[in-house]
């Protein structure tokens, strides 16, 4: 599962907009659209931002960064 897919999953499960997600984690809406878009332009995330997302929404930071290691 790609970073974009994991972030989209969080947004879908939380039933929030990408705008709300951006606001709650302190990044621009454009950045969220770049992260979650189909082009997969950005494939990595800073560990600090992953921790912010994890704390805000209750997900594991390692899963956000790397997905399931199988």
HTML snippet that shows the backbone in 3Dmol.js (N, CA, C, O; Angstrom):
<script src="https://3Dmol.org/build/3Dmol-min.js"></script>
<div id="view" style="width:600px;height:400px;position:relative"></div>
<script>
const pdb = `
ATOM      1  N   UNK A   1       0.853  -1.177   0.000  1.00  0.00           N
ATOM      2  CA  UNK A   1       0.000   0.000   0.000  1.00  0.00           C
ATOM      3  C   UNK A   1       0.900   1.241   0.000  1.00  0.00           C
ATOM      4  O   UNK A   1       1.838   1.336   0.792  1.00  0.00           O
ATOM      5  N   UNK A   2       0.616   2.158  -0.865  1.00  0.00           N
ATOM      6  CA  UNK A   2       1.436   3.366  -0.992  1.00  0.00           C
ATOM      7  C   UNK A   2       1.116   4.372   0.120  1.00  0.00           C
ATOM      8  O   UNK A   2       0.098   4.266   0.804  1.00  0.00           O
ATOM      9  N   UNK A   3       2.005   5.340   0.277  1.00  0.00           N
ATOM     10  CA  UNK A   3       1.776   6.420   1.234  1.00  0.00           C
ATOM     11  C   UNK A   3       0.460   7.121   0.937  1.00  0.00           C
ATOM     12  O   UNK A   3      -0.317   7.400   1.850  1.00  0.00           O
ATOM     13  N   UNK A   4       0.208   7.407  -0.329  1.00  0.00           N
ATOM     14  CA  UNK A   4      -1.044   8.070  -0.719  1.00  0.00           C
ATOM     15  C   UNK A   4      -2.251   7.246  -0.281  1.00  0.00           C
ATOM     16  O   UNK A   4      -3.224   7.793   0.238  1.00  0.00           O
ATOM     17  N   UNK A   5      -2.188   5.932  -0.491  1.00  0.00           N
ATOM     18  CA  UNK A   5      -3.299   5.064  -0.096  1.00  0.00           C
ATOM     19  C   UNK A   5      -3.497   5.053   1.416  1.00  0.00           C
ATOM     20  O   UNK A   5      -4.629   5.063   1.897  1.00  0.00           O
ATOM     21  N   UNK A   6      -2.388   5.033   2.166  1.00  0.00           N
ATOM     22  CA  UNK A   6      -2.507   5.031   3.636  1.00  0.00           C
ATOM     23  C   UNK A   6      -3.123   6.338   4.126  1.00  0.00           C
ATOM     24  O   UNK A   6      -3.991   6.326   4.999  1.00  0.00           O
ATOM     25  N   UNK A   7      -2.682   7.457   3.573  1.00  0.00           N
ATOM     26  CA  UNK A   7      -3.246   8.739   4.001  1.00  0.00           C
ATOM     27  C   UNK A   7      -4.713   8.858   3.598  1.00  0.00           C
ATOM     28  O   UNK A   7      -5.532   9.360   4.368  1.00  0.00           O
ATOM     29  N   UNK A   8      -5.042   8.399   2.397  1.00  0.00           N
ATOM     30  CA  UNK A   8      -6.446   8.414   1.972  1.00  0.00           C
ATOM     31  C   UNK A   8      -7.298   7.524   2.868  1.00  0.00           C
ATOM     32  O   UNK A   8      -8.450   7.850   3.158  1.00  0.00           O
ATOM     33  N   UNK A   9      -6.736   6.401   3.307  1.00  0.00           N
ATOM     34  CA  UNK A   9      -7.464   5.508   4.208  1.00  0.00           C
ATOM     35  C   UNK A   9      -7.761   6.225   5.531  1.00  0.00           C
ATOM     36  O   UNK A   9      -8.876   6.134   6.045  1.00  0.00           O
ATOM     37  N   UNK A  10      -6.777   6.932   6.078  1.00  0.00           N
ATOM     38  CA  UNK A  10      -6.990   7.668   7.324  1.00  0.00           C
ATOM     39  C   UNK A  10      -8.096   8.709   7.135  1.00  0.00           C
ATOM     40  O   UNK A  10      -9.001   8.816   7.962  1.00  0.00           O
ATOM     41  N   UNK A  11      -8.019   9.467   6.050  1.00  0.00           N
ATOM     42  CA  UNK A  11      -9.010  10.507   5.772  1.00  0.00           C
ATOM     43  C   UNK A  11     -10.405   9.893   5.632  1.00  0.00           C
ATOM     44  O   UNK A  11     -11.376  10.416   6.180  1.00  0.00           O
ATOM     45  N   UNK A  12     -10.498   8.785   4.898  1.00  0.00           N
ATOM     46  CA  UNK A  12     -11.796   8.115   4.716  1.00  0.00           C
ATOM     47  C   UNK A  12     -12.339   7.570   6.032  1.00  0.00           C
ATOM     48  O   UNK A  12     -13.518   7.747   6.341  1.00  0.00           O
ATOM     49  N   UNK A  13     -11.479   6.906   6.810  1.00  0.00           N
ATOM     50  CA  UNK A  13     -11.934   6.313   8.070  1.00  0.00           C
ATOM     51  C   UNK A  13     -12.354   7.375   9.084  1.00  0.00           C
ATOM     52  O   UNK A  13     -13.252   7.146   9.894  1.00  0.00           O
ATOM     53  N   UNK A  14     -11.711   8.521   9.035  1.00  0.00           N
ATOM     54  CA  UNK A  14     -12.055   9.611   9.954  1.00  0.00           C
ATOM     55  C   UNK A  14     -13.273  10.402   9.476  1.00  0.00           C
ATOM     56  O   UNK A  14     -13.828  11.222  10.208  1.00  0.00           O
ATOM     57  N   UNK A  15     -13.675  10.135   8.230  1.00  0.00           N
ATOM     58  CA  UNK A  15     -14.827  10.820   7.620  1.00  0.00           C
ATOM     59  C   UNK A  15     -14.639  12.341   7.652  1.00  0.00           C
ATOM     60  O   UNK A  15     -15.530  13.093   8.047  1.00  0.00           O
ATOM     61  N   UNK A  16     -13.443  12.764   7.218  1.00  0.00           N
ATOM     62  CA  UNK A  16     -13.129  14.191   7.155  1.00  0.00           C
ATOM     63  C   UNK A  16     -12.680  14.534   5.741  1.00  0.00           C
ATOM     64  O   UNK A  16     -12.350  13.653   4.947  1.00  0.00           O
ATOM     65  N   UNK A  17     -12.674  15.823   5.444  1.00  0.00           N
ATOM     66  CA  UNK A  17     -12.188  16.286   4.145  1.00  0.00           C
ATOM     67  C   UNK A  17     -10.666  16.414   4.185  1.00  0.00           C
ATOM     68  O   UNK A  17     -10.055  16.428   5.253  1.00  0.00           O
ATOM     69  N   UNK A  18     -10.073  16.507   3.003  1.00  0.00           N
ATOM     70  CA  UNK A  18      -8.634  16.731   2.935  1.00  0.00           C
ATOM     71  C   UNK A  18      -8.295  18.097   3.518  1.00  0.00           C
ATOM     72  O   UNK A  18      -7.224  18.278   4.097  1.00  0.00           O
ATOM     73  N   UNK A  19      -9.189  19.043   3.372  1.00  0.00           N
ATOM     74  CA  UNK A  19      -8.990  20.372   3.970  1.00  0.00           C
ATOM     75  C   UNK A  19      -8.919  20.261   5.487  1.00  0.00           C
ATOM     76  O   UNK A  19      -8.036  20.847   6.114  1.00  0.00           O
ATOM     77  N   UNK A  20      -9.840  19.515   6.077  1.00  0.00           N
ATOM     78  CA  UNK A  20      -9.849  19.332   7.532  1.00  0.00           C
ATOM     79  C   UNK A  20      -8.600  18.587   7.986  1.00  0.00           C
ATOM     80  O   UNK A  20      -8.007  18.941   9.005  1.00  0.00           O
ATOM     81  N   UNK A  21      -8.194  17.561   7.243  1.00  0.00           N
ATOM     82  CA  UNK A  21      -6.973  16.819   7.558  1.00  0.00           C
ATOM     83  C   UNK A  21      -5.781  17.772   7.586  1.00  0.00           C
ATOM     84  O   UNK A  21      -4.995  17.760   8.533  1.00  0.00           O
ATOM     85  N   UNK A  22      -5.648  18.599   6.546  1.00  0.00           N
ATOM     86  CA  UNK A  22      -4.539  19.550   6.452  1.00  0.00           C
ATOM     87  C   UNK A  22      -4.528  20.497   7.650  1.00  0.00           C
ATOM     88  O   UNK A  22      -3.481  20.748   8.247  1.00  0.00           O
ATOM     89  N   UNK A  23      -5.692  21.013   7.988  1.00  0.00           N
ATOM     90  CA  UNK A  23      -5.812  21.952   9.106  1.00  0.00           C
ATOM     91  C   UNK A  23      -5.387  21.298  10.415  1.00  0.00           C
ATOM     92  O   UNK A  23      -4.670  21.898  11.215  1.00  0.00           O
ATOM     93  N   UNK A  24      -5.832  20.074  10.623  1.00  0.00           N
ATOM     94  CA  UNK A  24      -5.556  19.398  11.895  1.00  0.00           C
ATOM     95  C   UNK A  24      -4.107  18.969  12.060  1.00  0.00           C
ATOM     96  O   UNK A  24      -3.630  18.837  13.187  1.00  0.00           O
ATOM     97  N   UNK A  25      -3.393  18.748  10.949  1.00  0.00           N
ATOM     98  CA  UNK A  25      -1.987  18.349  11.074  1.00  0.00           C
ATOM     99  C   UNK A  25      -1.024  19.494  10.768  1.00  0.00           C
ATOM    100  O   UNK A  25       0.192  19.329  10.868  1.00  0.00           O
ATOM    101  N   UNK A  26      -1.563  20.650  10.398  1.00  0.00           N
ATOM    102  CA  UNK A  26      -0.728  21.835  10.241  1.00  0.00           C
ATOM    103  C   UNK A  26       0.046  21.932   8.941  1.00  0.00           C
ATOM    104  O   UNK A  26       1.161  22.453   8.915  1.00  0.00           O
ATOM    105  N   UNK A  27      -0.541  21.433   7.862  1.00  0.00           N
ATOM    106  CA  UNK A  27       0.093  21.557   6.541  1.00  0.00           C
ATOM    107  C   UNK A  27      -0.906  22.199   5.586  1.00  0.00           C
ATOM    108  O   UNK A  27      -2.089  22.327   5.900  1.00  0.00           O
ATOM    109  N   UNK A  28      -0.415  22.599   4.419  1.00  0.00           N
ATOM    110  CA  UNK A  28      -1.315  23.229   3.453  1.00  0.00           C
ATOM    111  C   UNK A  28      -2.218  22.188   2.794  1.00  0.00           C
ATOM    112  O   UNK A  28      -1.882  21.008   2.699  1.00  0.00           O
ATOM    113  N   UNK A  29      -3.348  22.660   2.353  1.00  0.00           N
ATOM    114  CA  UNK A  29      -4.276  21.784   1.640  1.00  0.00           C
ATOM    115  C   UNK A  29      -3.626  21.260   0.352  1.00  0.00           C
ATOM    116  O   UNK A  29      -3.808  20.099  -0.016  1.00  0.00           O
ATOM    117  N   UNK A  30      -2.871  22.125  -0.324  1.00  0.00           N
ATOM    118  CA  UNK A  30      -2.187  21.696  -1.551  1.00  0.00           C
ATOM    119  C   UNK A  30      -1.221  20.548  -1.282  1.00  0.00           C
ATOM    120  O   UNK A  30      -1.112  19.621  -2.085  1.00  0.00           O
ATOM    121  N   UNK A  31      -0.519  20.613  -0.150  1.00  0.00           N
ATOM    122  CA  UNK A  31       0.413  19.546   0.199  1.00  0.00           C
ATOM    123  C   UNK A  31      -0.330  18.232   0.406  1.00  0.00           C
ATOM    124  O   UNK A  31       0.132  17.179  -0.034  1.00  0.00           O
ATOM    125  N   UNK A  32      -1.468  18.290   1.069  1.00  0.00           N
ATOM    126  CA  UNK A  32      -2.266  17.075   1.275  1.00  0.00           C
ATOM    127  C   UNK A  32      -2.717  16.506  -0.068  1.00  0.00           C
ATOM    128  O   UNK A  32      -2.668  15.292  -0.271  1.00  0.00           O
ATOM    129  N   UNK A  33      -3.154  17.365  -0.984  1.00  0.00           N
ATOM    130  CA  UNK A  33      -3.562  16.882  -2.303  1.00  0.00           C
ATOM    131  C   UNK A  33      -2.388  16.274  -3.058  1.00  0.00           C
ATOM    132  O   UNK A  33      -2.558  15.297  -3.788  1.00  0.00           O
ATOM    133  N   UNK A  34      -1.198  16.845  -2.888  1.00  0.00           N
ATOM    134  CA  UNK A  34      -0.005  16.269  -3.521  1.00  0.00           C
ATOM    135  C   UNK A  34       0.323  14.912  -2.910  1.00  0.00           C
ATOM    136  O   UNK A  34       0.658  13.967  -3.623  1.00  0.00           O
ATOM    137  N   UNK A  35       0.225  14.821  -1.588  1.00  0.00           N
ATOM    138  CA  UNK A  35       0.518  13.558  -0.892  1.00  0.00           C
ATOM    139  C   UNK A  35      -0.466  12.452  -1.250  1.00  0.00           C
ATOM    140  O   UNK A  35      -0.085  11.287  -1.358  1.00  0.00           O
ATOM    141  N   UNK A  36      -1.725  12.816  -1.432  1.00  0.00           N
ATOM    142  CA  UNK A  36      -2.774  11.805  -1.593  1.00  0.00           C
ATOM    143  C   UNK A  36      -3.204  11.604  -3.041  1.00  0.00           C
ATOM    144  O   UNK A  36      -4.096  10.800  -3.313  1.00  0.00           O
ATOM    145  N   UNK A  37      -2.592  12.315  -3.959  1.00  0.00           N
ATOM    146  CA  UNK A  37      -2.988  12.224  -5.362  1.00  0.00           C
ATOM    147  C   UNK A  37      -2.546  10.942  -6.030  1.00  0.00           C
ATOM    148  O   UNK A  37      -1.718  10.198  -5.505  1.00  0.00           O
ATOM    149  N   UNK A  38      -3.107  10.701  -7.184  1.00  0.00           N
ATOM    150  CA  UNK A  38      -2.816   9.468  -7.907  1.00  0.00           C
ATOM    151  C   UNK A  38      -1.448   9.452  -8.560  1.00  0.00           C
ATOM    152  O   UNK A  38      -0.956   8.390  -8.941  1.00  0.00           O
ATOM    153  N   UNK A  39      -0.824  10.619  -8.695  1.00  0.00           N
ATOM    154  CA  UNK A  39       0.482  10.661  -9.348  1.00  0.00           C
ATOM    155  C   UNK A  39       1.588  10.099  -8.459  1.00  0.00           C
ATOM    156  O   UNK A  39       2.668   9.762  -8.943  1.00  0.00           O
ATOM    157  N   UNK A  40       1.315   9.999  -7.146  1.00  0.00           N
ATOM    158  CA  UNK A  40       2.309   9.496  -6.188  1.00  0.00           C
ATOM    159  C   UNK A  40       3.632  10.226  -6.314  1.00  0.00           C
ATOM    160  O   UNK A  40       4.694   9.607  -6.254  1.00  0.00           O
ATOM    161  N   UNK A  41       3.573  11.552  -6.490  1.00  0.00           N
ATOM    162  CA  UNK A  41       4.781  12.357  -6.613  1.00  0.00           C
ATOM    163  C   UNK A  41       5.634  12.285  -5.357  1.00  0.00           C
ATOM    164  O   UNK A  41       6.862  12.247  -5.433  1.00  0.00           O
ATOM    165  N   UNK A  42       4.987  12.267  -4.214  1.00  0.00           N
ATOM    166  CA  UNK A  42       5.717  12.202  -2.949  1.00  0.00           C
ATOM    167  C   UNK A  42       5.498  10.817  -2.355  1.00  0.00           C
ATOM    168  O   UNK A  42       4.365  10.403  -2.110  1.00  0.00           O
ATOM    169  N   UNK A  43       6.599  10.110  -2.128  1.00  0.00           N
ATOM    170  CA  UNK A  43       6.481   8.739  -1.634  1.00  0.00           C
ATOM    171  C   UNK A  43       7.004   8.582  -0.213  1.00  0.00           C
ATOM    172  O   UNK A  43       6.933   7.495   0.360  1.00  0.00           O
ATOM    173  N   UNK A  44       7.530   9.667   0.359  1.00  0.00           N
ATOM    174  CA  UNK A  44       8.010   9.611   1.735  1.00  0.00           C
ATOM    175  C   UNK A  44       7.437  10.779   2.517  1.00  0.00           C
ATOM    176  O   UNK A  44       6.969  11.770   1.956  1.00  0.00           O
ATOM    177  N   UNK A  45       7.491  10.628   3.818  1.00  0.00           N
ATOM    178  CA  UNK A  45       6.938  11.622   4.729  1.00  0.00           C
ATOM    179  C   UNK A  45       7.954  11.797   5.849  1.00  0.00           C
ATOM    180  O   UNK A  45       8.639  10.841   6.213  1.00  0.00           O
ATOM    181  N   UNK A  46       8.061  12.982   6.392  1.00  0.00           N
ATOM    182  CA  UNK A  46       8.996  13.167   7.508  1.00  0.00           C
ATOM    183  C   UNK A  46       8.475  12.407   8.726  1.00  0.00           C
ATOM    184  O   UNK A  46       7.266  12.348   8.950  1.00  0.00           O
ATOM    185  N   UNK A  47       9.381  11.827   9.511  1.00  0.00           N
ATOM    186  CA  UNK A  47       8.948  11.133  10.730  1.00  0.00           C
ATOM    187  C   UNK A  47       8.159  12.044  11.666  1.00  0.00           C
ATOM    188  O   UNK A  47       7.239  11.586  12.344  1.00  0.00           O
ATOM    189  N   UNK A  48       8.506  13.324  11.709  1.00  0.00           N
ATOM    190  CA  UNK A  48       7.793  14.262  12.577  1.00  0.00           C
ATOM    191  C   UNK A  48       6.340  14.422  12.139  1.00  0.00           C
ATOM    192  O   UNK A  48       5.439  14.406  12.977  1.00  0.00           O
ATOM    193  N   UNK A  49       6.102  14.576  10.835  1.00  0.00           N
ATOM    194  CA  UNK A  49       4.730  14.706  10.349  1.00  0.00           C
ATOM    195  C   UNK A  49       3.959  13.405  10.568  1.00  0.00           C
ATOM    196  O   UNK A  49       2.773  13.435  10.897  1.00  0.00           O
ATOM    197  N   UNK A  50       4.616  12.281  10.391  1.00  0.00           N
ATOM    198  CA  UNK A  50       3.953  10.994  10.658  1.00  0.00           C
ATOM    199  C   UNK A  50       3.522  10.907  12.114  1.00  0.00           C
ATOM    200  O   UNK A  50       2.441  10.398  12.408  1.00  0.00           O
ATOM    201  N   UNK A  51       4.361  11.403  13.039  1.00  0.00           N
ATOM    202  CA  UNK A  51       4.006  11.388  14.458  1.00  0.00           C
ATOM    203  C   UNK A  51       2.827  12.306  14.747  1.00  0.00           C
ATOM    204  O   UNK A  51       1.952  11.971  15.545  1.00  0.00           O
ATOM    205  N   UNK A  52       2.807  13.469  14.093  1.00  0.00           N
ATOM    206  CA  UNK A  52       1.683  14.393  14.280  1.00  0.00           C
ATOM    207  C   UNK A  52       0.382  13.736  13.822  1.00  0.00           C
ATOM    208  O   UNK A  52      -0.630  13.793  14.521  1.00  0.00           O
ATOM    209  N   UNK A  53       0.418  13.110  12.643  1.00  0.00           N
ATOM    210  CA  UNK A  53      -0.766  12.419  12.117  1.00  0.00           C
ATOM    211  C   UNK A  53      -1.172  11.294  13.062  1.00  0.00           C
ATOM    212  O   UNK A  53      -2.354  11.125  13.361  1.00  0.00           O
ATOM    213  N   UNK A  54      -0.194  10.526  13.530  1.00  0.00           N
ATOM    214  CA  UNK A  54      -0.465   9.413  14.440  1.00  0.00           C
ATOM    215  C   UNK A  54      -1.131   9.904  15.726  1.00  0.00           C
ATOM    216  O   UNK A  54      -2.110   9.315  16.183  1.00  0.00           O
ATOM    217  N   UNK A  55      -0.611  10.961  16.297  1.00  0.00           N
ATOM    218  CA  UNK A  55      -1.167  11.473  17.551  1.00  0.00           C
ATOM    219  C   UNK A  55      -2.552  12.080  17.347  1.00  0.00           C
ATOM    220  O   UNK A  55      -3.433  11.917  18.191  1.00  0.00           O
ATOM    221  N   UNK A  56      -2.743  12.767  16.246  1.00  0.00           N
ATOM    222  CA  UNK A  56      -4.028  13.439  15.985  1.00  0.00           C
ATOM    223  C   UNK A  56      -5.145  12.449  15.703  1.00  0.00           C
ATOM    224  O   UNK A  56      -6.283  12.650  16.129  1.00  0.00           O
ATOM    225  N   UNK A  57      -4.817  11.369  14.978  1.00  0.00           N
ATOM    226  CA  UNK A  57      -5.865  10.465  14.512  1.00  0.00           C
ATOM    227  C   UNK A  57      -5.801   9.055  15.095  1.00  0.00           C
ATOM    228  O   UNK A  57      -6.675   8.238  14.805  1.00  0.00           O
ATOM    229  N   UNK A  58      -4.790   8.750  15.908  1.00  0.00           N
ATOM    230  CA  UNK A  58      -4.733   7.456  16.579  1.00  0.00           C
ATOM    231  C   UNK A  58      -4.217   6.312  15.721  1.00  0.00           C
ATOM    232  O   UNK A  58      -4.641   5.169  15.892  1.00  0.00           O
ATOM    233  N   UNK A  59      -3.313   6.607  14.809  1.00  0.00           N
ATOM    234  CA  UNK A  59      -2.706   5.568  13.972  1.00  0.00           C
ATOM    235  C   UNK A  59      -1.245   5.403  14.370  1.00  0.00           C
ATOM    236  O   UNK A  59      -0.672   6.272  15.028  1.00  0.00           O
ATOM    237  N   UNK A  60      -0.652   4.296  13.974  1.00  0.00           N
ATOM    238  CA  UNK A  60       0.746   4.028  14.260  1.00  0.00           C
ATOM    239  C   UNK A  60       1.633   4.792  13.274  1.00  0.00           C
ATOM    240  O   UNK A  60       1.444   4.697  12.061  1.00  0.00           O
ATOM    241  N   UNK A  61       2.600   5.549  13.799  1.00  0.00           N
ATOM    242  CA  UNK A  61       3.480   6.354  12.943  1.00  0.00           C
ATOM    243  C   UNK A  61       4.281   5.482  11.981  1.00  0.00           C
ATOM    244  O   UNK A  61       4.498   5.869  10.833  1.00  0.00           O
ATOM    245  N   UNK A  62       4.716   4.323  12.433  1.00  0.00           N
ATOM    246  CA  UNK A  62       5.487   3.427  11.556  1.00  0.00           C
ATOM    247  C   UNK A  62       4.628   2.921  10.400  1.00  0.00           C
ATOM    248  O   UNK A  62       5.104   2.799   9.272  1.00  0.00           O
ATOM    249  N   UNK A  63       3.373   2.630  10.686  1.00  0.00           N
ATOM    250  CA  UNK A  63       2.468   2.205   9.608  1.00  0.00           C
ATOM    251  C   UNK A  63       2.268   3.337   8.615  1.00  0.00           C
ATOM    252  O   UNK A  63       2.262   3.106   7.406  1.00  0.00           O
ATOM    253  N   UNK A  64       2.104   4.561   9.112  1.00  0.00           N
ATOM    254  CA  UNK A  64       1.941   5.708   8.219  1.00  0.00           C
ATOM    255  C   UNK A  64       3.158   5.842   7.317  1.00  0.00           C
ATOM    256  O   UNK A  64       3.023   6.073   6.115  1.00  0.00           O
ATOM    257  N   UNK A  65       4.349   5.697   7.895  1.00  0.00           N
ATOM    258  CA  UNK A  65       5.576   5.865   7.126  1.00  0.00           C
ATOM    259  C   UNK A  65       5.851   4.715   6.158  1.00  0.00           C
ATOM    260  O   UNK A  65       6.243   4.942   5.013  1.00  0.00           O
ATOM    261  N   UNK A  66       5.644   3.489   6.619  1.00  0.00           N
ATOM    262  CA  UNK A  66       6.124   2.332   5.850  1.00  0.00           C
ATOM    263  C   UNK A  66       5.056   1.312   5.460  1.00  0.00           C
ATOM    264  O   UNK A  66       5.331   0.426   4.651  1.00  0.00           O
ATOM    265  N   UNK A  67       3.874   1.411   6.000  1.00  0.00           N
ATOM    266  CA  UNK A  67       2.850   0.411   5.725  1.00  0.00           C
ATOM    267  C   UNK A  67       3.145  -0.875   6.468  1.00  0.00           C
ATOM    268  O   UNK A  67       3.993  -0.916   7.359  1.00  0.00           O
ATOM    269  N   UNK A  68       2.436  -1.920   6.090  1.00  0.00           N
ATOM    270  CA  UNK A  68       2.647  -3.231   6.712  1.00  0.00           C
ATOM    271  C   UNK A  68       3.892  -3.858   6.114  1.00  0.00           C
ATOM    272  O   UNK A  68       4.049  -3.920   4.895  1.00  0.00           O
ATOM    273  N   UNK A  69       4.767  -4.320   6.982  1.00  0.00           N
ATOM    274  CA  UNK A  69       6.003  -4.970   6.530  1.00  0.00           C
ATOM    275  C   UNK A  69       5.746  -6.464   6.416  1.00  0.00           C
ATOM    276  O   UNK A  69       5.864  -7.208   7.390  1.00  0.00           O
ATOM    277  N   UNK A  70       5.397  -6.884   5.219  1.00  0.00           N
ATOM    278  CA  UNK A  70       5.126  -8.322   5.012  1.00  0.00           C
ATOM    279  C   UNK A  70       6.023  -8.866   3.953  1.00  0.00           C
ATOM    280  O   UNK A  70       5.952 -10.053   3.633  1.00  0.00           O
TER     281      UNK A  70
END
`;
const viewer = $3Dmol.createViewer("view");
viewer.addModel(pdb, "pdb");
viewer.setStyle({}, {cartoon: {color: "spectrum"}});
viewer.zoomTo();
viewer.render();
</script>
